[in-house]
Amino acid sequence: MSNITQNKGWIVTMAGLGINLALGILYTWSIFKGKIINSIETGGDFQWNMASVNDPYAVCCLVFAFSMILAGRVQDIFGPKITALIGGVLVGVGIIWISQTTDYLSWVLGFGVLAGMGIGFGYASATPPALKWFPASKTGLIAGLVVSGFGLASVYIAPLATYLIGVWGLQSTMKFFGIAFLIVVVVLALLLTNPPAGYTPEGVSKTSAKKQKGKQAAADNNFNAAYMLKQPAFWILWIIYFIGAGAGLMVIGSVAGMAKKSMGEQAFLVVATMAMGNAGGRVVAGILSDKIGRRLTLALMLGFQAVLMFLAIPVVGAEQSSAFLLVLLSALIGFNYGTNLSLFPSFSKDLWGLKSFGVNYGILFTAWGVGGFVLSRLSQMIQAATDSFTLSFVVADILLIVGVALTFTIHRQPKKV
């Protein structure tokens, strides 16, 4: 019986990973953005303001994050299956809509609002059920595996999108992705399920499970969203998440444009390489944090990201950038960014439990959206005004150093009885 339930846990984990592989189209925005910019510069169908070309992406980040609160609530009440089904329909409809138009507002609403909300619902449904099938000692690993799909998506979407755009054009390519992802997410949603009542993860004895259940029940009753919002640890984590995610999303949203000068049409390779780093960072950070602790892992990753942002200034700003250095740098920045997406859900589970995990992590995840919106929008404005990414990297670098310092102020709050 334990083998059957263990296999079920891995099926749920892989289904969650598969859903995230579809939803990760967000990280391929720089490919689509490049085609929009090209259309603007050549007097094509897209007649947008150059400073606004990142807006659908920035709005998508923001809506994705805030919809996680509602999606988390739906997930906690109705379960992961219904939540993922809603997400699949919203993503599909949003992307199919923008495939029919070049209008700026339609892209902001279709990609930014509808697809952003769909991504939020799909993402919120993937991790919680997977975590419930495994013991606490595997929290980091399982969270890392599930969310790695979101980061890994650009490995196949970036080259596929580049090829399809060359053959069909941008609009037909978006229609293909809209239909494909609607089908994939809806089918995989049917595999998402919570463990049966009284389920004990393999490796946890019945006695210790009973004790743990008693402790956890008391903790869960207290660690709802209202309680969490009163804890200093929450606000410190929110600020750090804003910094870590915002710095990474700033680069992800523009990386193809950064690489185009030296790599031309092969710039999609930088997007794909960054995606591999992104996915790897989620798994490695999850495993590492299970061994050396969340706080130390987070401090190390933020510090490394600060160093990389500093190194990016001469590499990206060079008259003729080295393709090898760009690929290496993007992979490492993606790796460090990806660590955030496994560390913060693990922090949320450790500090406030699983009973209200959907809502609690949804609220914490707003930091990801606000960070992505603010820093990606700011970066595009700076780039449009200065024709350079240097100042953007300087701002991100300073914020990351602040984030490292804040990491050491995170403390577990005393538990209420």
Disulfide bonds with the S-S distance in Angstrom:
none
